[in-house]
Amino acid sequence: MFRIEGAPRGVRIIGSLKGALLRDLLETLSEGQVMLDLSEVREADDSAVAILARLPAGFRLVNSPRWLALWIEQEWRPPAPAGAPGVRREP
Protein backbone atom coordinates (compact mmCIF):
# COMPACT_ATOMS: atom_id res chain seq x y z
CA MET A 1 0.00 0.00 0.00
CA PHE A 2 1.12 3.54 -0.51
CA ARG A 3 0.57 6.83 1.26
CA ILE A 4 -0.07 10.15 -0.44
CA GLU A 5 1.20 13.47 0.86
CA GLY A 6 0.53 16.89 -0.57
CA ALA A 7 3.65 18.52 -1.93
CA PRO A 8 4.05 22.22 -2.81
CA ARG A 9 3.17 21.70 -6.48
CA GLY A 10 1.89 18.17 -6.63
CA VAL A 11 1.60 14.86 -4.83
CA ARG A 12 4.27 12.73 -3.19
CA ILE A 13 3.71 8.98 -3.28
CA ILE A 14 5.29 6.97 -0.48
CA GLY A 15 5.64 3.17 -0.25
CA SER A 16 4.44 0.44 -2.59
CA LEU A 17 2.86 1.53 -5.85
CA LYS A 18 0.10 -0.74 -7.12
CA GLY A 19 -1.76 -0.21 -10.39
CA ALA A 20 -5.34 -0.21 -9.13
CA LEU A 21 -4.57 2.28 -6.35
CA LEU A 22 -2.60 4.52 -8.71
CA ARG A 23 -5.44 4.53 -11.23
CA ASP A 24 -7.86 5.62 -8.48
CA LEU A 25 -5.48 8.40 -7.38
CA LEU A 26 -5.08 9.75 -10.90
CA GLU A 27 -8.84 9.80 -11.40
CA THR A 28 -9.26 11.99 -8.31
CA LEU A 29 -6.61 14.54 -9.28
CA SER A 30 -7.90 17.65 -10.94
CA GLU A 31 -6.87 18.54 -14.46
CA GLY A 32 -3.91 20.82 -14.95
CA GLN A 33 -0.24 20.53 -14.12
CA VAL A 34 0.26 17.77 -11.56
CA MET A 35 3.69 16.66 -10.40
CA LEU A 36 4.03 13.19 -8.95
CA ASP A 37 7.02 13.00 -6.61
CA LEU A 38 8.17 9.37 -6.66
CA SER A 39 11.24 9.82 -4.43
CA GLU A 40 9.87 7.56 -1.69
CA VAL A 41 8.41 4.76 -3.81
CA ARG A 42 9.99 1.53 -2.56
CA GLU A 43 8.32 -0.98 -4.89
CA ALA A 44 5.90 -1.02 -7.82
CA ASP A 45 3.99 -3.55 -9.86
CA ASP A 46 3.81 -3.95 -13.65
CA SER A 47 0.40 -2.32 -13.83
CA ALA A 48 1.52 0.82 -11.97
CA VAL A 49 4.60 1.20 -14.16
CA ALA A 50 2.49 0.85 -17.32
CA ILE A 51 0.17 3.59 -16.03
CA LEU A 52 3.10 5.89 -15.21
CA ALA A 53 4.63 5.32 -18.64
CA ARG A 54 1.39 6.39 -20.35
CA LEU A 55 0.36 9.37 -18.25
CA PRO A 56 -1.50 12.04 -20.20
CA ALA A 57 -0.11 15.52 -20.78
CA GLY A 58 -0.31 17.59 -17.62
CA PHE A 59 1.30 14.97 -15.38
CA ARG A 60 5.01 15.17 -14.64
CA LEU A 61 7.10 12.61 -12.78
CA VAL A 62 9.83 14.00 -10.52
CA ASN A 63 12.46 12.53 -8.21
CA SER A 64 11.93 9.00 -9.45
CA PRO A 65 14.31 6.37 -8.05
CA ARG A 66 16.74 5.18 -10.74
CA TRP A 67 15.30 1.64 -10.86
CA LEU A 68 11.78 3.02 -11.40
CA ALA A 69 12.87 5.56 -14.03
CA LEU A 70 14.60 2.79 -16.00
CA TRP A 71 11.54 0.56 -15.77
CA ILE A 72 9.25 3.37 -16.97
CA GLU A 73 11.66 4.15 -19.82
CA GLN A 74 11.61 0.49 -20.84
CA GLU A 75 7.79 0.68 -21.05
CA TRP A 76 8.09 3.60 -23.50
CA ARG A 77 10.14 1.60 -25.97
CA PRO A 78 8.25 -0.29 -28.66
CA PRO A 79 8.68 -4.07 -28.50
CA ALA A 80 11.37 -5.54 -30.73
CA PRO A 81 10.02 -7.28 -33.83
CA ALA A 82 9.97 -11.08 -33.85
CA GLY A 83 13.21 -12.48 -35.18
CA ALA A 84 15.26 -9.39 -34.25
CA PRO A 85 18.73 -10.06 -32.82
CA GLY A 86 18.52 -10.91 -29.15
CA VAL A 87 14.86 -11.87 -29.36
CA ARG A 88 14.10 -15.51 -28.75
CA ARG A 89 11.08 -17.11 -30.34
CA GLU A 90 8.99 -19.50 -28.35
CA PRO A 91 8.63 -22.96 -29.94
C-alpha positions as CSV (number, residue, x, y, z in Angstrom):
1,M,0.0,0.0,0.0
2,F,1.1,3.5,-0.5
3,R,0.6,6.8,1.3
4,I,-0.1,10.1,-0.4
5,E,1.2,13.5,0.9
6,G,0.5,16.9,-0.6
7,A,3.7,18.5,-1.9
8,P,4.0,22.2,-2.8
9,R,3.2,21.7,-6.5
10,G,1.9,18.2,-6.6
11,V,1.6,14.9,-4.8
12,R,4.3,12.7,-3.2
13,I,3.7,9.0,-3.3
14,I,5.3,7.0,-0.5
15,G,5.6,3.2,-0.3
16,S,4.4,0.4,-2.6
17,L,2.9,1.5,-5.8
18,K,0.1,-0.7,-7.1
19,G,-1.8,-0.2,-10.4
20,A,-5.3,-0.2,-9.1
21,L,-4.6,2.3,-6.4
22,L,-2.6,4.5,-8.7
23,R,-5.4,4.5,-11.2
24,D,-7.9,5.6,-8.5
25,L,-5.5,8.4,-7.4
26,L,-5.1,9.8,-10.9
27,E,-8.8,9.8,-11.4
28,T,-9.3,12.0,-8.3
29,L,-6.6,14.5,-9.3
30,S,-7.9,17.7,-10.9
31,E,-6.9,18.5,-14.5
32,G,-3.9,20.8,-14.9
33,Q,-0.2,20.5,-14.1
34,V,0.3,17.8,-11.6
35,M,3.7,16.7,-10.4
36,L,4.0,13.2,-8.9
37,D,7.0,13.0,-6.6
38,L,8.2,9.4,-6.7
39,S,11.2,9.8,-4.4
40,E,9.9,7.6,-1.7
41,V,8.4,4.8,-3.8
42,R,10.0,1.5,-2.6
43,E,8.3,-1.0,-4.9
44,A,5.9,-1.0,-7.8
45,D,4.0,-3.6,-9.9
46,D,3.8,-3.9,-13.7
47,S,0.4,-2.3,-13.8
48,A,1.5,0.8,-12.0
49,V,4.6,1.2,-14.2
50,A,2.5,0.8,-17.3
51,I,0.2,3.6,-16.0
52,L,3.1,5.9,-15.2
53,A,4.6,5.3,-18.6
54,R,1.4,6.4,-20.3
55,L,0.4,9.4,-18.3
56,P,-1.5,12.0,-20.2
57,A,-0.1,15.5,-20.8
58,G,-0.3,17.6,-17.6
59,F,1.3,15.0,-15.4
60,R,5.0,15.2,-14.6
61,L,7.1,12.6,-12.8
62,V,9.8,14.0,-10.5
63,N,12.5,12.5,-8.2
64,S,11.9,9.0,-9.5
65,P,14.3,6.4,-8.1
66,R,16.7,5.2,-10.7
67,W,15.3,1.6,-10.9
68,L,11.8,3.0,-11.4
69,A,12.9,5.6,-14.0
70,L,14.6,2.8,-16.0
71,W,11.5,0.6,-15.8
72,I,9.3,3.4,-17.0
73,E,11.7,4.1,-19.8
74,Q,11.6,0.5,-20.8
75,E,7.8,0.7,-21.1
76,W,8.1,3.6,-23.5
77,R,10.1,1.6,-26.0
78,P,8.3,-0.3,-28.7
79,P,8.7,-4.1,-28.5
80,A,11.4,-5.5,-30.7
81,P,10.0,-7.3,-33.8
82,A,10.0,-11.1,-33.9
83,G,13.2,-12.5,-35.2
84,A,15.3,-9.4,-34.3
85,P,18.7,-10.1,-32.8
86,G,18.5,-10.9,-29.2
87,V,14.9,-11.9,-29.4
88,R,14.1,-15.5,-28.7
89,R,11.1,-17.1,-30.3
90,E,9.0,-19.5,-28.3
91,P,8.6,-23.0,-29.9
